[in-house]
């Protein structure tokens, strides 16, 4: 199974956690913003960063579809899903 860079990095970080984690907690550290907070919504740097963040959501969905992460506490309105890695993820990170 081939993982792209975002999938691999997100899976690696989830696998290093000591307890269930919300995948989106890692998004800003994987792709930190490279623009000032005052940048306009249509600033090209902000738009590019939003695309990177959406790519991380797609990566999370794919990790679930591949059975590499498992939801142990579903989203509750106050936070997103809390997940852990599965046995299959260890081979994928190999």
N, CA, C and O atoms as a GROMACS GRO file, in nm:
protein
  376
    1UNK      N    1   0.084  -0.116   0.000
    1UNK     CA    2   0.000   0.000   0.000
    1UNK      C    3   0.089   0.123   0.000
    1UNK      O    4   0.186   0.131   0.076
    2UNK      N    5   0.057   0.217  -0.084
    2UNK     CA    6   0.134   0.339  -0.096
    2UNK      C    7   0.058   0.454  -0.032
    2UNK      O    8  -0.057   0.480  -0.067
    3UNK      N    9   0.123   0.522   0.060
    3UNK     CA   10   0.065   0.640   0.124
    3UNK      C   11   0.134   0.764   0.070
    3UNK      O   12   0.255   0.763   0.044
    4UNK      N   13   0.057   0.872   0.053
    4UNK     CA   14   0.121   0.996   0.012
    4UNK      C   15   0.185   1.061   0.135
    4UNK      O   16   0.170   1.011   0.247
    5UNK      N   17   0.256   1.170   0.116
    5UNK     CA   18   0.332   1.232   0.225
    5UNK      C   19   0.242   1.275   0.340
    5UNK      O   20   0.277   1.255   0.456
    6UNK      N   21   0.126   1.334   0.310
    6UNK     CA   22   0.035   1.377   0.416
    6UNK      C   23  -0.020   1.257   0.493
    6UNK      O   24  -0.026   1.261   0.616
    7UNK      N   25  -0.059   1.153   0.424
    7UNK     CA   26  -0.111   1.033   0.490
    7UNK      C   27  -0.006   0.972   0.582
    7UNK      O   28  -0.034   0.936   0.696
    8UNK      N   29   0.115   0.961   0.530
    8UNK     CA   30   0.223   0.900   0.608
    8UNK      C   31   0.255   0.984   0.732
    8UNK      O   32   0.271   0.929   0.841
    9UNK      N   33   0.265   1.115   0.717
    9UNK     CA   34   0.299   1.201   0.831
    9UNK      C   35   0.188   1.202   0.934
    9UNK      O   36   0.215   1.197   1.054
   10UNK      N   37   0.064   1.209   0.890
   10UNK     CA   38  -0.048   1.206   0.984
   10UNK      C   39  -0.052   1.073   1.058
   10UNK      O   40  -0.072   1.070   1.179
   11UNK      N   41  -0.034   0.964   0.986
   11UNK     CA   42  -0.033   0.832   1.049
   11UNK      C   43   0.083   0.820   1.148
   11UNK      O   44   0.066   0.764   1.256
   12UNK      N   45   0.199   0.871   1.112
   12UNK     CA   46   0.314   0.865   1.201
   12UNK      C   47   0.285   0.938   1.332
   12UNK      O   48   0.314   0.887   1.440
   13UNK      N   49   0.228   1.055   1.322
   13UNK     CA   50   0.200   1.134   1.442
   13UNK      C   51   0.093   1.068   1.529
   13UNK      O   52   0.105   1.065   1.651
   14UNK      N   53  -0.010   1.014   1.466
   14UNK     CA   54  -0.113   0.944   1.542
   14UNK      C   55  -0.052   0.823   1.612
   14UNK      O   56  -0.086   0.793   1.727
   15UNK      N   57   0.037   0.753   1.543
   15UNK     CA   58   0.098   0.632   1.601
   15UNK      C   59   0.187   0.664   1.720
   15UNK      O   60   0.207   0.578   1.806
   16UNK      N   61   0.240   0.784   1.727
   16UNK     CA   62   0.328   0.823   1.837
   16UNK      C   63   0.252   0.871   1.961
   16UNK      O   64   0.312   0.892   2.066
   17UNK      N   65   0.122   0.890   1.948
   17UNK     CA   66   0.042   0.940   2.060
   17UNK      C   67   0.024   0.832   2.166
   17UNK      O   68   0.016   0.713   2.135
   18UNK      N   69   0.019   0.874   2.291
   18UNK     CA   70   0.002   0.781   2.402
   18UNK      C   71  -0.145   0.749   2.430
   18UNK      O   72  -0.175   0.656   2.505
   19UNK      N   73  -0.235   0.826   2.371
   19UNK     CA   74  -0.377   0.806   2.393
   19UNK      C   75  -0.451   0.846   2.264
   19UNK      O   76  -0.390   0.903   2.174
   20UNK      N   77  -0.581   0.816   2.256
   20UNK     CA   78  -0.655   0.854   2.136
   20UNK      C   79  -0.643   1.004   2.108
   20UNK      O   80  -0.644   1.086   2.201
   21UNK      N   81  -0.631   1.040   1.982
   21UNK     CA   82  -0.611   1.179   1.942
   21UNK      C   83  -0.709   1.220   1.835
   21UNK      O   84  -0.766   1.137   1.764
   22UNK      N   85  -0.728   1.349   1.826
   22UNK     CA   86  -0.809   1.407   1.719
   22UNK      C   87  -0.713   1.441   1.605
   22UNK      O   88  -0.626   1.527   1.623
   23UNK      N   89  -0.725   1.377   1.490
   23UNK     CA   90  -0.629   1.398   1.382
   23UNK      C   91  -0.607   1.545   1.346
   23UNK      O   92  -0.494   1.585   1.315
   24UNK      N   93  -0.712   1.624   1.350
   24UNK     CA   94  -0.697   1.764   1.310
   24UNK      C   95  -0.607   1.843   1.405
   24UNK      O   96  -0.563   1.952   1.370
   25UNK      N   97  -0.580   1.790   1.523
   25UNK     CA   98  -0.487   1.858   1.615
   25UNK      C   99  -0.347   1.871   1.554
   25UNK      O  100  -0.270   1.957   1.594
   26UNK      N  101  -0.316   1.786   1.457
   26UNK     CA  102  -0.183   1.788   1.395
   26UNK      C  103  -0.177   1.871   1.266
   26UNK      O  104  -0.068   1.898   1.215
   27UNK      N  105  -0.291   1.910   1.214
   27UNK     CA  106  -0.292   1.973   1.082
   27UNK      C  107  -0.206   2.098   1.075
   27UNK      O  108  -0.131   2.116   0.979
   28UNK      N  109  -0.216   2.186   1.176
   28UNK     CA  110  -0.142   2.312   1.169
   28UNK      C  111   0.007   2.291   1.190
   28UNK      O  112   0.087   2.374   1.146
   29UNK      N  113   0.045   2.183   1.256
   29UNK     CA  114   0.188   2.160   1.273
   29UNK      C  115   0.247   2.087   1.152
   29UNK      O  116   0.366   2.098   1.125
   30UNK      N  117   0.164   2.012   1.080
   30UNK     CA  118   0.213   1.948   0.957
   30UNK      C  119   0.230   2.052   0.848
   30UNK      O  120   0.332   2.054   0.778
   31UNK      N  121   0.130   2.138   0.833
   31UNK     CA  122   0.136   2.248   0.735
   31UNK      C  123   0.103   2.378   0.807
   31UNK      O  124  -0.012   2.423   0.804
   32UNK      N  125   0.202   2.440   0.871
   32UNK     CA  126   0.175   2.566   0.942
   32UNK      C  127   0.143   2.679   0.845
   32UNK      O  128   0.190   2.678   0.731
   33UNK      N  129   0.063   2.774   0.889
   33UNK     CA  130   0.034   2.889   0.802
   33UNK      C  131   0.162   2.967   0.774
   33UNK      O  132   0.248   2.982   0.861
   34UNK      N  133   0.173   3.015   0.651
   34UNK     CA  134   0.292   3.093   0.613
   34UNK      C  135   0.253   3.233   0.569
   34UNK      O  136   0.309   3.289   0.475
   35UNK      N  137   0.155   3.288   0.640
   35UNK     CA  138   0.104   3.421   0.608
   35UNK      C  139   0.064   3.488   0.740
   35UNK      O  140   0.038   3.418   0.838
   36UNK      N  141   0.058   3.619   0.743
   36UNK     CA  142   0.018   3.686   0.867
   36UNK      C  143  -0.131   3.665   0.894
   36UNK      O  144  -0.210   3.647   0.801
   37UNK      N  145  -0.169   3.667   1.020
   37UNK     CA  146  -0.310   3.649   1.058
   37UNK      C  147  -0.398   3.755   0.994
   37UNK      O  148  -0.518   3.733   0.974
   38UNK      N  149  -0.341   3.870   0.962
   38UNK     CA  150  -0.418   3.979   0.902
   38UNK      C  151  -0.438   3.962   0.751
   38UNK      O  152  -0.504   4.045   0.688
   39UNK      N  153  -0.384   3.856   0.692
   39UNK     CA  154  -0.397   3.836   0.546
   39UNK      C  155  -0.544   3.822   0.509
   39UNK      O  156  -0.622   3.760   0.580
   40UNK      N  157  -0.579   3.881   0.397
   40UNK     CA  158  -0.716   3.873   0.347
   40UNK      C  159  -0.754   3.729   0.317
   40UNK      O  160  -0.668   3.644   0.292
   41UNK      N  161  -0.883   3.701   0.320
   41UNK     CA  162  -0.933   3.566   0.293
   41UNK      C  163  -0.894   3.519   0.154
   41UNK      O  164  -0.876   3.400   0.132
   42UNK      N  165  -0.880   3.612   0.060
   42UNK     CA  166  -0.844   3.573  -0.077
   42UNK      C  167  -0.695   3.586  -0.106
   42UNK      O  168  -0.653   3.580  -0.221
   43UNK      N  169  -0.616   3.605  -0.002
   43UNK     CA  170  -0.470   3.608  -0.019
   43UNK      C  171  -0.426   3.472  -0.074
   43UNK      O  172  -0.464   3.369  -0.020
   44UNK      N  173  -0.347   3.471  -0.180
   44UNK     CA  174  -0.305   3.343  -0.241
   44UNK      C  175  -0.235   3.250  -0.143
   44UNK      O  176  -0.251   3.128  -0.153
   45UNK      N  177  -0.159   3.304  -0.049
   45UNK     CA  178  -0.093   3.218   0.050
   45UNK      C  179  -0.195   3.152   0.143
   45UNK      O  180  -0.180   3.035   0.178
   46UNK      N  181  -0.298   3.226   0.182
   46UNK     CA  182  -0.403   3.169   0.267
   46UNK      C  183  -0.480   3.063   0.189
   46UNK      O  184  -0.508   2.956   0.243
   47UNK      N  185  -0.514   3.092   0.065
   47UNK     CA  186  -0.588   2.997  -0.017
   47UNK      C  187  -0.508   2.868  -0.037
   47UNK      O  188  -0.564   2.759  -0.032
   48UNK      N  189  -0.378   2.880  -0.060
   48UNK     CA  190  -0.292   2.762  -0.076
   48UNK      C  191  -0.288   2.682   0.054
   48UNK      O  192  -0.291   2.559   0.050
   49UNK      N  193  -0.280   2.751   0.167
   49UNK     CA  194  -0.277   2.684   0.296
   49UNK      C  195  -0.410   2.610   0.323
   49UNK      O  196  -0.409   2.498   0.374
   50UNK      N  197  -0.521   2.672   0.289
   50UNK     CA  198  -0.651   2.606   0.306
   50UNK      C  199  -0.655   2.477   0.224
   50UNK      O  200  -0.708   2.376   0.271
   51UNK      N  201  -0.601   2.480   0.105
   51UNK     CA  202  -0.596   2.358   0.023
   51UNK      C  203  -0.512   2.250   0.091
   51UNK      O  204  -0.547   2.132   0.087
   52UNK      N  205  -0.401   2.289   0.153
   52UNK     CA  206  -0.319   2.192   0.225
   52UNK      C  207  -0.397   2.132   0.343
   52UNK      O  208  -0.388   2.012   0.368
   53UNK      N  209  -0.472   2.216   0.414
   53UNK     CA  210  -0.552   2.167   0.525
   53UNK      C  211  -0.661   2.070   0.477
   53UNK      O  212  -0.686   1.969   0.542
   54UNK      N  213  -0.723   2.101   0.365
   54UNK     CA  214  -0.824   2.010   0.308
   54UNK      C  215  -0.760   1.878   0.267
   54UNK      O  216  -0.821   1.773   0.280
   55UNK      N  217  -0.637   1.884   0.218
   55UNK     CA  218  -0.564   1.762   0.184
   55UNK      C  219  -0.542   1.674   0.305
   55UNK      O  220  -0.544   1.552   0.294
   56UNK      N  221  -0.521   1.736   0.421
   56UNK     CA  222  -0.504   1.658   0.544
   56UNK      C  223  -0.634   1.593   0.587
   56UNK      O  224  -0.633   1.482   0.639
   57UNK      N  225  -0.746   1.661   0.566
   57UNK     CA  226  -0.876   1.597   0.594
   57UNK      C  227  -0.896   1.477   0.501
   57UNK      O  228  -0.943   1.372   0.544
   58UNK      N  229  -0.859   1.494   0.374
   58UNK     CA  230  -0.869   1.380   0.280
   58UNK      C  231  -0.776   1.267   0.324
   58UNK      O  232  -0.811   1.149   0.312
   59UNK      N  233  -0.658   1.302   0.374
   59UNK     CA  234  -0.564   1.201   0.421
   59UNK      C  235  -0.625   1.123   0.538
   59UNK      O  236  -0.615   1.000   0.543
   60UNK      N  237  -0.688   1.193   0.630
   60UNK     CA  238  -0.752   1.127   0.744
   60UNK      C  239  -0.862   1.032   0.696
   60UNK      O  240  -0.871   0.919   0.743
   61UNK      N  241  -0.943   1.077   0.603
   61UNK     CA  242  -1.051   0.991   0.550
   61UNK      C  243  -0.991   0.867   0.485
   61UNK      O  244  -1.042   0.756   0.505
   62UNK      N  245  -0.885   0.884   0.409
   62UNK     CA  246  -0.824   0.768   0.343
   62UNK      C  247  -0.764   0.670   0.444
   62UNK      O  248  -0.774   0.549   0.427
   63UNK      N  249  -0.702   0.723   0.550
   63UNK     CA  250  -0.648   0.635   0.654
   63UNK      C  251  -0.759   0.552   0.718
   63UNK      O  252  -0.739   0.435   0.749
   64UNK      N  253  -0.875   0.613   0.737
   64UNK     CA  254  -0.989   0.537   0.790
   64UNK      C  255  -1.036   0.433   0.690
   64UNK      O  256  -1.061   0.318   0.727
   65UNK      N  257  -1.047   0.472   0.563
   65UNK     CA  258  -1.094   0.379   0.460
   65UNK      C  259  -0.999   0.259   0.446
   65UNK      O  260  -1.044   0.147   0.422
   66UNK      N  261  -0.871   0.283   0.463
   66UNK     CA  262  -0.771   0.176   0.453
   66UNK      C  263  -0.761   0.092   0.580
   66UNK      O  264  -0.688  -0.007   0.583
   67UNK      N  265  -0.832   0.131   0.684
   67UNK     CA  266  -0.828   0.057   0.809
   67UNK      C  267  -0.700   0.079   0.887
   67UNK      O  268  -0.661  -0.006   0.967
   68UNK      N  269  -0.634   0.193   0.866
   68UNK     CA  270  -0.508   0.222   0.935
   68UNK      C  271  -0.529   0.298   1.065
   68UNK      O  272  -0.442   0.296   1.153
   69UNK      N  273  -0.642   0.365   1.078
   69UNK     CA  274  -0.681   0.427   1.204
   69UNK      C  275  -0.823   0.385   1.235
   69UNK      O  276  -0.902   0.353   1.146
   70UNK      N  277  -0.853   0.385   1.363
   70UNK     CA  278  -0.984   0.341   1.410
   70UNK      C  279  -1.040   0.446   1.506
   70UNK      O  280  -0.968   0.493   1.594
   71UNK      N  281  -1.166   0.481   1.489
   71UNK     CA  282  -1.232   0.575   1.579
   71UNK      C  283  -1.268   0.501   1.707
   71UNK      O  284  -1.338   0.400   1.704
   72UNK      N  285  -1.219   0.553   1.819
   72UNK     CA  286  -1.253   0.492   1.947
   72UNK      C  287  -1.352   0.578   2.027
   72UNK      O  288  -1.418   0.528   2.117
   73UNK      N  289  -1.361   0.706   1.992
   73UNK     CA  290  -1.459   0.797   2.051
   73UNK      C  291  -1.509   0.888   1.939
   73UNK      O  292  -1.437   0.979   1.897
   74UNK      N  293  -1.631   0.864   1.889
   74UNK     CA  294  -1.684   0.947   1.780
   74UNK      C  295  -1.695   1.094   1.819
   74UNK      O  296  -1.704   1.128   1.937
   75UNK      N  297  -1.694   1.179   1.718
   75UNK     CA  298  -1.711   1.322   1.739
   75UNK      C  299  -1.839   1.347   1.820
   75UNK      O  300  -1.937   1.274   1.807
   76UNK      N  301  -1.836   1.451   1.903
   76UNK     CA  302  -1.950   1.477   1.990
   76UNK      C  303  -2.003   1.619   1.980
   76UNK      O  304  -2.082   1.660   2.066
   77UNK      N  305  -1.964   1.693   1.881
   77UNK     CA  306  -2.007   1.832   1.868
   77UNK      C  307  -1.909   1.930   1.931
   77UNK      O  308  -1.901   2.046   1.890
   78UNK      N  309  -1.836   1.885   2.031
   78UNK     CA  310  -1.737   1.970   2.096
   78UNK      C  311  -1.596   1.940   2.049
   78UNK      O  312  -1.504   2.020   2.070
   79UNK      N  313  -1.578   1.825   1.987
   79UNK     CA  314  -1.448   1.784   1.934
   79UNK      C  315  -1.474   1.683   1.823
   79UNK      O  316  -1.584   1.629   1.808
   80UNK      N  317  -1.370   1.658   1.746
   80UNK     CA  318  -1.379   1.561   1.637
   80UNK      C  319  -1.360   1.419   1.690
   80UNK      O  320  -1.349   1.396   1.810
   81UNK      N  321  -1.355   1.325   1.595
   81UNK     CA  322  -1.329   1.186   1.631
   81UNK      C  323  -1.195   1.174   1.704
   81UNK      O  324  -1.100   1.246   1.673
   82UNK      N  325  -1.190   1.082   1.801
   82UNK     CA  326  -1.063   1.046   1.862
   82UNK      C  327  -1.025   0.910   1.807
   82UNK      O  328  -1.105   0.817   1.810
   83UNK      N  329  -0.902   0.898   1.757
   83UNK     CA  330  -0.861   0.778   1.687
   83UNK      C  331  -0.733   0.719   1.745
   83UNK      O  332  -0.658   0.786   1.816
   84UNK      N  333  -0.712   0.593   1.713
   84UNK     CA  334  -0.587   0.522   1.742
   84UNK      C  335  -0.547   0.450   1.614
   84UNK      O  336  -0.630   0.430   1.525
   85UNK      N  337  -0.422   0.410   1.607
   85UNK     CA  338  -0.377   0.332   1.492
   85UNK      C  339  -0.419   0.186   1.510
   85UNK      O  340  -0.445   0.141   1.621
   86UNK      N  341  -0.425   0.115   1.400
   86UNK     CA  342  -0.455  -0.028   1.402
   86UNK      C  343  -0.327  -0.106   1.380
   86UNK      O  344  -0.222  -0.048   1.350
   87UNK      N  345  -0.335  -0.236   1.394
   87UNK     CA  346  -0.218  -0.321   1.368
   87UNK      C  347  -0.169  -0.303   1.224
   87UNK      O  348  -0.048  -0.303   1.198
   88UNK      N  349  -0.262  -0.287   1.131
   88UNK     CA  350  -0.224  -0.271   0.990
   88UNK      C  351  -0.139  -0.145   0.968
   88UNK      O  352  -0.058  -0.141   0.875
   89UNK      N  353  -0.155  -0.045   1.052
   89UNK     CA  354  -0.078   0.078   1.032
   89UNK      C  355   0.071   0.057   1.056
   89UNK      O  356   0.153   0.124   0.993
   90UNK      N  357   0.105  -0.033   1.144
   90UNK     CA  358   0.247  -0.058   1.171
   90UNK      C  359   0.319  -0.106   1.046
   90UNK      O  360   0.432  -0.065   1.018
   91UNK      N  361   0.255  -0.194   0.970
   91UNK     CA  362   0.313  -0.242   0.844
   91UNK      C  363   0.320  -0.130   0.742
   91UNK      O  364   0.417  -0.121   0.667
   92UNK      N  365   0.218  -0.044   0.739
   92UNK     CA  366   0.217   0.065   0.642
   92UNK      C  367   0.328   0.164   0.668
   92UNK      O  368   0.381   0.223   0.575
   93UNK      N  369   0.364   0.184   0.794
   93UNK     CA  370   0.471   0.277   0.829
   93UNK      C  371   0.608   0.215   0.812
   93UNK      O  372   0.708   0.286   0.793
   94UNK      N  373   0.613   0.080   0.819
   94UNK     CA  374   0.734   0.001   0.809
   94UNK      C  375   0.849   0.072   0.762
   94UNK      O  376   0.957   0.014   0.750
   0.00000   0.00000   0.00000
